[in-house]
Amino acid sequence: MRSGTALRVIDKQRAGVDLAAAERAARAFLEALGVSADSESLRETPARMARAYAELFTPRPFDLTTFPNEEGYDELVLARSIPVRSVCEHHLLPFAGVAHVGYLPGDRILGLSKLARVVEHFARRPQVQERLTKQVADWLAERLRPRGVGVVIEAEHTCMTLRGVRAVGSTTVTSTLLGILREDARSRQEFFALTGTRP
């Protein structure tokens, strides 16, 4: 099943990228902060900044591959420690960590690599971790129609560790549970136990 909406959003984002304008803005930004980009080592920095942020903000297209649940599998499917890399929308500084994404299948099951693709899709834009967690869960619930969905994200935010409070080593944990994983205490406990996190 192809997710036309997701692919249309990606195409629209790609169409909106103007690397030349971003490079000019990056040069002006550095100069406004008193950093000259005229030296040999910094001359290409504005262009590198523009390309780097364009990459960070542009998700790769993917097909949501699902298959009939012919065996009637009804236990938790969980992908642990999916790498998460995004950019805090408040300071445009990176945050990184891992996502644990699981679901209780209904009529269809998902190609496992797609759990990581969905996380990457929503991480490739200025984000807050709370929204990212909910977007992944809601998207899977809408597209897959499982009996339950659980998403936990653990991440270190450089906007907290490199500036401001400088809370080096701190991590932020967010979770979203839907369906049976939210409503049934035993299912919820199993999900958190398998992710290695606590509610």
Disulfide bonds with the S-S distance in Angstrom:
none
